[in-house]
Amino acid sequence: MNIGLDMMGGDFAPLEAVKGLQLYLSGSNRTASLYCIGDETLVKPLLEEHQVASPNLHLVHAPEVIGYHEHPTKALKEKQRSSIAIGFHMLATGKIDAFISAGNTGAMLVGAMFSIKTIPGVLRPTISTVIPKLDGGTGIIMDAGLNSDCKPEQLDQFAVLGSLYAGNIFNIDNPKVGLINVGEEEGKGNLLAQATYPLLKENKKINFVGNIEGRDLFNNKADVMICDGFTGNIILKMAESVYDLVQARGYANDEYFTRFHYENYGGTPVLGVNRPVIIGHGISHAKAFKNMISVAEKMIESDVCGKITALFSNNLPE
Amino acid sequence: MNIGLDMMGGDFAPLEAVKGLQLYLSGSNRTASLYCIGDETLVKPLLEEHQVASPNLHLVHAPEVIGYHEHPTKALKEKQRSSIAIGFHMLATGKIDAFISAGNTGAMLVGAMFSIKTIPGVLRPTISTVIPKLDGGTGIIMDAGLNSDCKPEQLDQFAVLGSLYAGNIFNIDNPKVGLINVGEEEGKGNLLAQATYPLLKENKKINFVGNIEGRDLFNNKADVMICDGFTGNIILKMAESVYDLVQARGYANDEYFTRFHYENYGGTPVLGVNRPVIIGHGISHAKAFKNMISVAEKMIESDVCGKITALFSNNLPE
């Protein structure tokens, strides 16, 4: 398998991307070919300095960089020699099987949706966030901010996408799907939640367990927790701030709360597009880059995009 | 001032209500007359047993109780001798100046809106939750779950109601109002947030500081944090679960996290109705009851309902 990594994305790139590669390569069973896309005048000396070398490592020169505040569509169009544009070109043409970047999120989403394209039958791609469960398990919340306003049919699809993701990447067997809501009973909630509940209840592709509340996010009631991207983004950032709070109070080394640190998960795949695309946190450090490569490996190995395509092809008009 | 307390509301009533009275009366400067509304065959022996006695204490017999799962409107109509129905009757006729209950929330809301009635000019009453700020301050989130689906004009009014509440009850001078959103810049967010931002920006009755994100809820960017009741309820319950998490991890005695415990705040007033109505958590213990009485005192003293009436009368059609 071939994995493309944007060396120029993230606040601490390319140094932390280089260190992430080093960390990744220090592990065992590293058979993936890694394509490091970035400015070689910057990246090459760093790779040498940190003695990151492997026959599986290939440097792809990209002299341009899309900055954080650039307009995504405009930048992708004008900077065709940027690391993100080259990454998507390689992904679209099959030179790599997955593309990872901690760079301009908007550009990554535009690239994913317009260059890689949405899987037929999927209304809208989605992104997720990982929630550490108190009992040691892992949950995902979906949508984590890509789709602020959602329709019930989209939430219904997120449940299918999230179940496949949880099953294939986190090895959760028959993942429990919960609808994030303000009460347990059917009929509770805002208009969106009220209209989504019956769809999830009837959906035979998922294991729906009903509504879950804000207090259930960290317990084991549900593995895949569904909401619109507005709610999901508030939850994601609030959960990140819980880590900041325990750190400020001196409990940063607590085994459980350590798991709240974004670096443990690295980034989120864009689910619902034809190939694995992983978007990292802007403040990604080495561990985050290493973990994003691991997620890409799992996505390729499990062919989660192929499974999504197969599952959604049933819904297509004849 | 005269404060009515439903002795029968809450999972641990009437015992914890009695203990709450005891706690309250043990403080200094207790001049309020307290009307204890409940089944006197149950309440009187408990008051005697716990030696809760004061010339300011008056027992009002209410032989019926509205249970947790009863239909609010139906129960209020059929059980006119229940503690909640009698409480609202006393409040509506001026025998008491504030009414507190940890009983059936729906019945409390129906009572507040139909017996006490919404202040002219207020589109919808609202409830809030208290958020402990890391720097020691106190913030409020509004709406905390009363209005799942909101219009921009409602959120704009919540900002005014919340500012008055924060100023009069938490003594926050010129409270900073933030719109809970998925990004800092104007134009971010779902349709509701996008439409609400310009209203808040133009609102001269509040000190609007812009958008705040999920990570800002515990910092000091804003004192009054505005969102729809769906989002607010998720945040409220998630914040409550943070207390559960730190307790599970053994940090329950941490000075900051202790403040996450609902008992410190007791309950939430229904803001936007003509008289002080305070709804308690179903699991209220003594401290919560005591604190609800204190909030009622402050609401009466500061005449926050009168101030709301004055402020909203400007908006009324001529």
Interface residues (C-beta under 8 A of the other chain):
Chain A: L134 G145 S148 D149 I180 V182 G189 N190 L191 A193 E213 G214 R215 D216 L217 F218 N219 C227 D228 G229 F230 T231 N233 I234 I235 L236 K237 M238 A239 E240 S241 V242 D244 L245 V246 A248 R249 Y251 D254 Y256 F257
Chain B: L134 G145 S148 D149 I180 V182 G189 N190 L191 A193 E213 G214 R215 D216 L217 F218 N219 C227 D228 G229 F230 T231 N233 I234 I235 L236 K237 M238 A239 E240 S241 V242 D244 L245 V246 A248 R249 Y251 D254 Y256 F257
